[in-house]
Amino acid sequence: MGRNKENIKTFQGIKMKATERLAYWIDREEKMMATLKKIADPIYAMQTEANKYGAKLDGNVAVALTKDASYLRGLAQTTLNELED
């Protein structure tokens, strides 16, 4: 009977670690998806961010940024840096 309790404890420990790892990977996937959405539709992302702070988006600047590869690359790099921490 004692061995069965040990097996149950071991299984519960494995289950807890697996649950923690799953949550870790889900969080990473959500961050990556959010960044991909910003890259896919940067004007919408900028407008959403501006609205959050009660600011007005300058359309000319927004359009210029969407054509700037370094801006889009910066979005990706920021997320990659966050995921490395």
N, C-alpha and C positions, 0 to 999 in steps of 0.2 A: 504494500500500500504506500509506503514512503517513497518508493521509486516513482510511482504514478504522480505523486504530488510534485516531485522534482521535475518530471517531464512537463507537467502543466505549467510550472513556473518558467521553465525554459521556453516553452511555446509562447507564453504570454510576453516574455522579454523579446523574443524574436518578432512577435506581432507588433509590439510597441515600436521597436526600431524600424520595422517596415513602414508603419504608419507615419513615423517622423520623416523618413526618407521620401515617402510619397508626397507629403505636404511640402517638403523642400523642393521637389521637382515640379510640383504644380505651381508653386509660387514663381519659380524661374520661368516656366512656360507662360504664365500670365504676364510677367514683365516683358518677355520677348514679343508676345502677341501685341501688347499695347504699343510697343515701339514700332513694330511692323505696320500697325494701323496708322501711326503718325507719319511714317514714311510714305505709305500708300496714298494718304489724303492729308498732306501737310497743312493745307489752308483750313480744313475743318478742325484739325488739332490746334492750330494757332488761334482760331476763333473761339474754340472751347476754353482754351487757357486764358484768353483775354476776358471772356465773359466771367470766368471764375474770379477775376480780380477787378471786375467792373471797368475794364479798359476797353478802348475802341481799337480795332485792328485796322492798320493802314494797309489797304488793299494792294497798293503799288509795292510796298515793302514785302508783303506776304508773297505776291507773285514772284518777285525777284528771288526771294529765299527758296521757293520751290524749284527754281531753275539752278540753284547753287548746290552742286554736288557735295561741297564741303559741309554745308548746313545739314543735309540729309545724312552724310557720313558721321557727322557729329552726334546726331540723335542715336545712331547705332553704337557709336563708341562710348557714349555716356552709359548706355544700358550695359554694354559689355564690362565696363569698369565697375559698375554697381554689382554685377553678378560675380566678379572676381573677388570681391571683399568677403 
